[in-house]
C-alpha cells in the first residue's frame, strides 16, 4: 500500500500514520513544529468544493481545519503516545475565506493526564485572521498500553 503519510516526511509521529481522507480533502500540510512553545503550523487549501452560496469556505470546513491542526498537534507533541477525542470546540468566524491557501497556527494551552486544551487560529493568504477555535479534548492512549 503506497499511501501518503499524514506527516509528509517531517520526522514526526505523523509520518507513521496514513493521511486520513478528511485531511487530504482539506489539503492538510504540516509546515512546522515548535516543541518548546508547544505550537504547530499547518497549511490547508480552500477549494471550490468547500464554498457556500456566498463564495466563502463554509464554516464547518474552517472548523474542521482548526480541529485537524489541533488534534494532529497533540499526536506530534506527545510523539504518538496520545491522541485527542474532541469534547468541545468553540469556533469564532472573523472574515470569509475563499478558495485559497490557509495557514493555521495551533498551540497547546494546557495538557493534563486525561484532558488537553488547545487554541488555533486560521489566516488567509493576506495574513488576515479568518477564524479561531478553542478546544477541549480527552486524551486517548495510542501506544496500546492501558
Wavefront OBJ file of the C-alpha trace (Angstrom):
o trace
v 0.000 0.000 0.000
v 1.544 3.298 -1.079
v -0.384 5.845 0.989
v 0.828 9.362 1.675
v 1.820 9.800 5.314
v -0.053 12.296 7.457
v 3.261 13.941 8.406
v 4.556 14.161 4.855
v 8.095 13.146 5.825
v 8.523 15.784 8.541
v 10.215 13.472 11.030
v 7.231 13.496 13.393
v 4.946 10.756 14.724
v 2.531 11.621 11.895
v 4.961 10.074 9.398
v 3.829 6.661 10.700
v 0.135 7.368 10.046
v -1.529 7.279 6.609
v -3.153 10.623 5.803
v -6.882 10.379 6.539
v -9.209 11.191 3.609
v -10.640 14.167 5.534
v -7.152 15.700 5.902
v -6.454 15.112 2.219
v -9.751 16.807 1.302
v -8.777 19.835 3.420
v -5.333 19.999 1.762
v -3.531 19.345 5.075
v 0.219 20.025 5.053
v 2.319 20.058 8.223
v 4.549 23.142 7.965
v 6.393 23.432 11.281
v 6.535 22.304 14.894
v 7.926 24.210 17.875
v 8.186 21.715 20.709
v 9.393 24.268 23.265
v 6.476 26.633 22.588
v 4.106 23.656 22.096
v 2.864 25.046 18.781
v 2.414 23.819 15.244
v 1.695 25.417 11.855
v -0.418 23.612 9.263
v -1.352 24.663 5.743
v -4.763 23.937 4.244
v -6.288 24.578 0.830
v -9.723 26.113 0.469
v -11.315 24.792 -2.737
v -14.381 25.485 -4.874
v -15.948 22.299 -3.456
v -15.920 23.951 0.016
v -17.612 27.216 -0.975
v -21.034 28.267 0.266
v -23.511 30.174 -1.957
v -21.872 33.496 -0.971
v -18.484 32.299 -2.240
v -16.772 31.738 1.124
v -15.472 28.492 2.563
v -18.366 27.046 4.578
v -17.770 27.431 8.329
v -17.826 23.710 9.043
v -14.788 23.237 6.814
v -12.953 26.035 8.629
v -13.758 24.359 11.954
v -12.542 21.038 10.536
v -9.229 22.695 9.609
v -8.844 24.133 13.120
v -9.754 20.742 14.622
v -7.345 18.820 12.349
v -4.456 21.123 13.217
v -5.167 20.959 16.955
v -5.631 17.203 17.024
v -2.587 16.329 14.968
v -0.521 18.722 17.095
v -1.319 16.650 20.186
v -0.145 13.485 18.419
v 3.070 15.203 17.285
v 3.899 16.795 20.641
v 3.340 13.525 22.526
v 5.450 11.641 19.951
v 2.475 9.490 19.026
v 1.656 8.427 22.585
v -1.625 10.349 22.837
v -4.466 11.240 20.509
v -7.348 13.608 21.248
v -11.073 12.924 21.186
v -12.864 16.268 20.977
v -15.231 17.011 23.836
v -15.946 20.623 22.905
v -14.863 23.027 20.180
v -15.866 26.673 20.036
v -15.219 28.486 16.760
v -15.319 32.200 16.059
v -15.501 33.448 12.464
v -13.969 36.821 11.599
v -13.988 37.106 7.811
v -14.769 34.912 4.806
v -12.063 32.712 3.321
v -12.047 31.902 -0.360
v -10.636 29.086 -2.453
v -7.115 29.918 -1.282
v -4.215 28.733 0.848
v -4.963 28.998 4.571
v -2.463 28.747 7.415
v -3.388 27.508 10.869
v -1.324 28.251 13.961
v -2.217 25.898 16.815
v -1.000 25.752 20.402
v -1.461 23.637 23.480
v -2.861 25.808 26.247
v -2.690 23.066 28.896
v -2.258 19.305 28.832
v -3.056 17.154 31.822
v -3.123 13.369 32.176
v -6.556 12.915 30.645
v -7.501 16.238 29.046
v -5.897 18.740 26.680
v -6.937 22.324 25.951
v -5.900 23.824 22.618
v -6.257 27.083 20.734
v -5.913 27.541 16.975
v -6.140 30.478 14.573
v -6.633 30.322 10.812
v -5.224 33.008 8.482
v -5.807 33.702 4.783
v -3.127 34.371 2.151
v -3.062 38.079 3.087
v -2.296 37.182 6.720
v -5.750 38.237 7.905
v -7.412 36.303 10.730
v -10.267 34.224 9.301
v -11.355 32.080 12.262
v -10.189 30.840 15.652
v -11.165 27.970 17.909
v -10.653 26.761 21.435
v -10.975 23.064 22.027
v -11.198 20.644 24.923
v -10.311 17.039 24.185
v -9.985 13.814 26.110
v -6.567 12.206 25.716
v -6.559 8.647 24.380
v -3.604 6.292 24.639
v -2.284 5.460 21.187
v 0.500 3.136 22.357
v -1.805 0.240 23.258
v -0.612 0.300 26.877
v -3.570 0.760 29.184
l 1 2 3 4 5 6 7 8 9 10 11 12 13 14 15 16 17 18 19 20 21 22 23 24 25 26 27 28 29 30 31 32 33 34 35 36 37 38 39 40 41 42 43 44 45 46 47 48 49 50 51 52 53 54 55 56 57 58 59 60 61 62 63 64 65 66 67 68 69 70 71 72 73 74 75 76 77 78 79 80 81 82 83 84 85 86 87 88 89 90 91 92 93 94 95 96 97 98 99 100 101 102 103 104 105 106 107 108 109 110 111 112 113 114 115 116 117 118 119 120 121 122 123 124 125 126 127 128 129 130 131 132 133 134 135 136 137 138 139 140 141 142 143 144 145 146
